[in-house]
Amino acid sequence: MLAGVLVDEYFRIMRAALVPFGVVRARARPVESVNGWRFILRDDIWKLDGVEDVTTQLREVEADIEHAHNRVL
């Protein structure tokens, strides 16, 4: 399982998903220059079987953290 998160320029959550290994394996491509693999979290990933959109849950956690941080200040 891959947890993928897209953030904006302020590191606020734009979109997030839990992606099954099978999806990652099928879509990842080797990158010889770094001896690794590249998986691009494109918009169509969210439509694939087994992918779970967790954007709402992570945004709720993000809001809770921001609220707690503001209370401390």
C-alpha positions in Angstrom: 0.0 0.0 0.0 1.3 3.5 -0.9 0.0 6.6 0.9 0.1 9.4 -1.7 -0.5 13.0 -0.8 -0.5 16.0 -3.1 0.1 19.4 -1.3 0.0 23.0 -2.5 2.7 25.6 -2.2 1.9 26.0 1.5 1.9 22.3 2.2 -1.8 22.1 2.6 -3.4 18.9 1.5 -4.9 19.1 -1.9 -5.7 15.4 -2.4 -4.7 12.1 -0.8 -5.1 8.4 -1.6 -4.2 4.9 -0.4 -3.0 3.1 -3.5 -2.7 -0.8 -3.5 0.7 -2.2 -4.3 -0.7 -3.9 -7.5 -1.7 -0.5 -8.9 1.7 1.0 -8.0 3.6 -2.0 -9.5 1.6 -1.8 -12.7 2.1 2.0 -13.2 5.6 2.5 -11.8 8.5 2.9 -14.3 12.2 2.3 -13.7 14.5 5.2 -13.5 18.0 3.9 -14.2 19.8 7.2 -13.4 18.8 6.8 -9.7 18.4 3.0 -9.7 14.8 3.3 -8.5 11.2 3.6 -9.6 8.9 6.5 -10.3 5.2 6.4 -9.7 3.3 9.5 -10.6 0.1 10.2 -8.7 -2.1 11.3 -11.6 -5.7 12.3 -11.4 -6.9 9.0 -12.9 -5.4 7.0 -10.1 -8.4 7.9 -7.8 -10.7 6.1 -10.3 -8.9 2.8 -10.2 -10.2 -0.3 -8.3 -8.9 -0.6 -4.8 -7.7 3.0 -4.5 -9.1 4.8 -1.4 -9.5 8.5 -1.4 -8.5 9.7 2.0 -8.5 13.4 1.3 -11.4 14.3 3.6 -9.9 12.4 6.6 -6.4 14.0 6.2 -7.9 17.4 5.8 -9.8 16.9 9.1 -6.5 16.0 10.8 -4.8 18.9 9.2 -7.6 21.2 10.5 -7.3 19.7 14.0 -3.5 20.3 14.0 -3.9 23.9 12.8 -6.5 24.5 15.5 -4.3 23.1 18.2 -1.3 25.1 17.0 -3.4 28.3 17.0 -4.5 27.6 20.6 -0.8 27.4 21.7 0.1 30.7 20.1 
